[in-house]
């Protein structure tokens, strides 16, 4: 189950990114940064 957490976080982040529909490059950058933070947090726990 430990290996699944980063995968679940990545899938969740991608779903949010797609659902949010970024209109600008700045928005995409912020979403990617947030996704990276979520993955990092999931891998630390």
Jmol script that loads the backbone (N, CA, C; Angstrom):
load data "model"
ATOM      1  N   UNK A   1       0.822  -1.199   0.000  1.00  0.00           N
ATOM      2  CA  UNK A   1       0.000   0.000   0.000  1.00  0.00           C
ATOM      3  C   UNK A   1       0.863   1.259   0.000  1.00  0.00           C
ATOM      4  N   UNK A   2       2.057   1.157   0.558  1.00  0.00           N
ATOM      5  CA  UNK A   2       2.955   2.311   0.632  1.00  0.00           C
ATOM      6  C   UNK A   2       3.301   2.841  -0.754  1.00  0.00           C
ATOM      7  N   UNK A   3       3.464   1.941  -1.721  1.00  0.00           N
ATOM      8  CA  UNK A   3       3.823   2.357  -3.076  1.00  0.00           C
ATOM      9  C   UNK A   3       2.634   2.965  -3.814  1.00  0.00           C
ATOM     10  N   UNK A   4       1.434   2.712  -3.334  1.00  0.00           N
ATOM     11  CA  UNK A   4       0.237   3.213  -4.008  1.00  0.00           C
ATOM     12  C   UNK A   4      -0.035   4.684  -3.713  1.00  0.00           C
ATOM     13  N   UNK A   5       0.441   5.185  -2.572  1.00  0.00           N
ATOM     14  CA  UNK A   5       0.146   6.568  -2.191  1.00  0.00           C
ATOM     15  C   UNK A   5       0.611   7.587  -3.227  1.00  0.00           C
ATOM     16  N   UNK A   6       1.853   7.500  -3.714  1.00  0.00           N
ATOM     17  CA  UNK A   6       2.265   8.476  -4.739  1.00  0.00           C
ATOM     18  C   UNK A   6       1.439   8.352  -6.023  1.00  0.00           C
ATOM     19  N   UNK A   7       1.080   7.133  -6.370  1.00  0.00           N
ATOM     20  CA  UNK A   7       0.276   6.927  -7.579  1.00  0.00           C
ATOM     21  C   UNK A   7      -1.106   7.534  -7.409  1.00  0.00           C
ATOM     22  N   UNK A   8      -1.704   7.325  -6.248  1.00  0.00           N
ATOM     23  CA  UNK A   8      -3.020   7.896  -5.971  1.00  0.00           C
ATOM     24  C   UNK A   8      -2.943   9.420  -5.977  1.00  0.00           C
ATOM     25  N   UNK A   9      -1.900   9.967  -5.374  1.00  0.00           N
ATOM     26  CA  UNK A   9      -1.727  11.418  -5.346  1.00  0.00           C
ATOM     27  C   UNK A   9      -1.539  11.969  -6.759  1.00  0.00           C
ATOM     28  N   UNK A  10      -0.778  11.281  -7.565  1.00  0.00           N
ATOM     29  CA  UNK A  10      -0.554  11.722  -8.944  1.00  0.00           C
ATOM     30  C   UNK A  10      -1.853  11.707  -9.737  1.00  0.00           C
ATOM     31  N   UNK A  11      -2.607  10.632  -9.616  1.00  0.00           N
ATOM     32  CA  UNK A  11      -3.887  10.530 -10.328  1.00  0.00           C
ATOM     33  C   UNK A  11      -4.858  11.604  -9.868  1.00  0.00           C
ATOM     34  N   UNK A  12      -4.889  11.858  -8.569  1.00  0.00           N
ATOM     35  CA  UNK A  12      -5.765  12.902  -8.034  1.00  0.00           C
ATOM     36  C   UNK A  12      -5.357  14.270  -8.566  1.00  0.00           C
ATOM     37  N   UNK A  13      -4.055  14.524  -8.568  1.00  0.00           N
ATOM     38  CA  UNK A  13      -3.561  15.808  -9.054  1.00  0.00           C
ATOM     39  C   UNK A  13      -3.880  15.995 -10.537  1.00  0.00           C
ATOM     40  N   UNK A  14      -3.714  14.954 -11.315  1.00  0.00           N
ATOM     41  CA  UNK A  14      -4.029  15.047 -12.746  1.00  0.00           C
ATOM     42  C   UNK A  14      -5.517  15.268 -12.967  1.00  0.00           C
ATOM     43  N   UNK A  15      -6.343  14.607 -12.174  1.00  0.00           N
ATOM     44  CA  UNK A  15      -7.790  14.790 -12.294  1.00  0.00           C
ATOM     45  C   UNK A  15      -8.172  16.235 -11.974  1.00  0.00           C
ATOM     46  N   UNK A  16      -7.569  16.783 -10.918  1.00  0.00           N
ATOM     47  CA  UNK A  16      -7.840  18.176 -10.573  1.00  0.00           C
ATOM     48  C   UNK A  16      -7.372  19.122 -11.667  1.00  0.00           C
ATOM     49  N   UNK A  17      -6.216  18.819 -12.213  1.00  0.00           N
ATOM     50  CA  UNK A  17      -5.670  19.660 -13.273  1.00  0.00           C
ATOM     51  C   UNK A  17      -6.605  19.668 -14.489  1.00  0.00           C
ATOM     52  N   UNK A  18      -7.074  18.492 -14.866  1.00  0.00           N
ATOM     53  CA  UNK A  18      -7.978  18.399 -16.016  1.00  0.00           C
ATOM     54  C   UNK A  18      -9.329  19.023 -15.714  1.00  0.00           C
ATOM     55  N   UNK A  19      -9.826  18.823 -14.513  1.00  0.00           N
ATOM     56  CA  UNK A  19     -11.127  19.370 -14.143  1.00  0.00           C
ATOM     57  C   UNK A  19     -11.081  20.894 -14.045  1.00  0.00           C
ATOM     58  N   UNK A  20      -9.949  21.418 -13.618  1.00  0.00           N
ATOM     59  CA  UNK A  20      -9.810  22.858 -13.457  1.00  0.00           C
ATOM     60  C   UNK A  20      -9.750  23.602 -14.783  1.00  0.00           C
ATOM     61  N   UNK A  21      -9.203  22.973 -15.791  1.00  0.00           N
ATOM     62  CA  UNK A  21      -9.112  23.592 -17.108  1.00  0.00           C
ATOM     63  C   UNK A  21      -8.309  24.888 -17.101  1.00  0.00           C
ATOM     64  N   UNK A  22      -7.022  24.796 -16.981  1.00  0.00           N
ATOM     65  CA  UNK A  22      -6.159  25.979 -16.945  1.00  0.00           C
ATOM     66  C   UNK A  22      -6.232  26.720 -18.277  1.00  0.00           C
ATOM     67  N   UNK A  23      -6.403  28.019 -18.198  1.00  0.00           N
ATOM     68  CA  UNK A  23      -6.501  28.822 -19.413  1.00  0.00           C
ATOM     69  C   UNK A  23      -5.184  29.519 -19.745  1.00  0.00           C
ATOM     70  N   UNK A  24      -4.295  29.637 -18.786  1.00  0.00           N
ATOM     71  CA  UNK A  24      -3.047  30.364 -19.023  1.00  0.00           C
ATOM     72  C   UNK A  24      -1.844  29.525 -18.624  1.00  0.00           C
ATOM     73  N   UNK A  25      -0.692  29.897 -19.121  1.00  0.00           N
ATOM     74  CA  UNK A  25       0.544  29.197 -18.752  1.00  0.00           C
ATOM     75  C   UNK A  25       0.820  29.359 -17.261  1.00  0.00           C
ATOM     76  N   UNK A  26       0.492  30.502 -16.708  1.00  0.00           N
ATOM     77  CA  UNK A  26       0.683  30.720 -15.273  1.00  0.00           C
ATOM     78  C   UNK A  26      -0.181  29.749 -14.480  1.00  0.00           C
ATOM     79  N   UNK A  27      -1.398  29.560 -14.906  1.00  0.00           N
ATOM     80  CA  UNK A  27      -2.303  28.620 -14.240  1.00  0.00           C
ATOM     81  C   UNK A  27      -1.788  27.198 -14.321  1.00  0.00           C
ATOM     82  N   UNK A  28      -1.263  26.826 -15.471  1.00  0.00           N
ATOM     83  CA  UNK A  28      -0.704  25.482 -15.636  1.00  0.00           C
ATOM     84  C   UNK A  28       0.492  25.297 -14.713  1.00  0.00           C
ATOM     85  N   UNK A  29       1.336  26.306 -14.634  1.00  0.00           N
ATOM     86  CA  UNK A  29       2.511  26.235 -13.757  1.00  0.00           C
ATOM     87  C   UNK A  29       2.120  26.066 -12.296  1.00  0.00           C
ATOM     88  N   UNK A  30       1.114  26.807 -11.871  1.00  0.00           N
ATOM     89  CA  UNK A  30       0.651  26.696 -10.480  1.00  0.00           C
ATOM     90  C   UNK A  30       0.069  25.313 -10.219  1.00  0.00           C
ATOM     91  N   UNK A  31      -0.698  24.797 -11.168  1.00  0.00           N
ATOM     92  CA  UNK A  31      -1.292  23.469 -10.999  1.00  0.00           C
ATOM     93  C   UNK A  31      -0.221  22.390 -10.951  1.00  0.00           C
ATOM     94  N   UNK A  32       0.781  22.500 -11.813  1.00  0.00           N
ATOM     95  CA  UNK A  32       1.865  21.515 -11.803  1.00  0.00           C
ATOM     96  C   UNK A  32       2.659  21.593 -10.507  1.00  0.00           C
ATOM     97  N   UNK A  33       2.863  22.801 -10.009  1.00  0.00           N
ATOM     98  CA  UNK A  33       3.576  22.961  -8.740  1.00  0.00           C
ATOM     99  C   UNK A  33       2.783  22.312  -7.611  1.00  0.00           C
ATOM    100  N   UNK A  34       1.478  22.530  -7.584  1.00  0.00           N
ATOM    101  CA  UNK A  34       0.616  21.953  -6.557  1.00  0.00           C
ATOM    102  C   UNK A  34       0.626  20.427  -6.658  1.00  0.00           C
ATOM    103  N   UNK A  35       0.585  19.912  -7.879  1.00  0.00           N
ATOM    104  CA  UNK A  35       0.620  18.462  -8.077  1.00  0.00           C
ATOM    105  C   UNK A  35       1.932  17.889  -7.549  1.00  0.00           C
ATOM    106  N   UNK A  36       3.033  18.571  -7.812  1.00  0.00           N
ATOM    107  CA  UNK A  36       4.335  18.127  -7.316  1.00  0.00           C
ATOM    108  C   UNK A  36       4.394  18.119  -5.802  1.00  0.00           C
ATOM    109  N   UNK A  37       3.796  19.142  -5.182  1.00  0.00           N
ATOM    110  CA  UNK A  37       3.772  19.202  -3.718  1.00  0.00           C
ATOM    111  C   UNK A  37       2.949  18.043  -3.149  1.00  0.00           C
ATOM    112  N   UNK A  38       1.815  17.738  -3.775  1.00  0.00           N
ATOM    113  CA  UNK A  38       0.965  16.644  -3.305  1.00  0.00           C
ATOM    114  C   UNK A  38       1.700  15.298  -3.407  1.00  0.00           C
ATOM    115  N   UNK A  39       2.404  15.110  -4.496  1.00  0.00           N
ATOM    116  CA  UNK A  39       3.153  13.864  -4.691  1.00  0.00           C
ATOM    117  C   UNK A  39       4.264  13.759  -3.654  1.00  0.00           C
ATOM    118  N   UNK A  40       4.954  14.872  -3.412  1.00  0.00           N
ATOM    119  CA  UNK A  40       6.032  14.883  -2.437  1.00  0.00           C
ATOM    120  C   UNK A  40       5.500  14.585  -1.027  1.00  0.00           C
ATOM    121  N   UNK A  41       4.373  15.207  -0.664  1.00  0.00           N
ATOM    122  CA  UNK A  41       3.773  14.952   0.645  1.00  0.00           C
ATOM    123  C   UNK A  41       3.357  13.486   0.778  1.00  0.00           C
ATOM    124  N   UNK A  42       2.793  12.923  -0.276  1.00  0.00           N
ATOM    125  CA  UNK A  42       2.345  11.530  -0.227  1.00  0.00           C
ATOM    126  C   UNK A  42       3.526  10.588  -0.081  1.00  0.00           C
ATOM    127  N   UNK A  43       4.642  10.922  -0.700  1.00  0.00           N
ATOM    128  CA  UNK A  43       5.790  10.035  -0.628  1.00  0.00           C
ATOM    129  C   UNK A  43       6.493  10.115   0.731  1.00  0.00           C
ATOM    130  N   UNK A  44       6.306  11.214   1.449  1.00  0.00           N
ATOM    131  CA  UNK A  44       6.934  11.378   2.757  1.00  0.00           C
ATOM    132  C   UNK A  44       6.176  10.654   3.861  1.00  0.00           C
ATOM    133  N   UNK A  45       4.873  10.412   3.645  1.00  0.00           N
ATOM    134  CA  UNK A  45       4.092   9.768   4.708  1.00  0.00           C
ATOM    135  C   UNK A  45       4.029   8.277   4.571  1.00  0.00           C
TER     136      UNK A  45
END
end "model"
wireframe off; spacefill off
backbone 0.3
color backbone group
